[in-house]
Amino acid sequence: MEKIKGFKILSLTLEGFKKHADRKEYGFGDMTYIVGKNGLGKSTIADAIAFVFCGTPFSGEKALDRLHNKENPN
């Protein structure tokens, strides 16, 4: 098996994750900047990507309760 040398995230779909009770899809291009005012979800995107690859939020904390949405915990 050949070692993975890199990868590219093309899109991210969230549902029941943090503030996203309903399904929300984000598409990424060759170069993507995630910018916005406080409280709009920049850290949510970072947490979701980190969770997929590492099983923890972006900050590295072990508690996963804050990642679930109370309206859609699945």
Beta strands, then each sheet from edge to edge (+ up, - down):
strand 1: 11-14
strand 2: 24-27
sheet 1: 1+ 2-
end
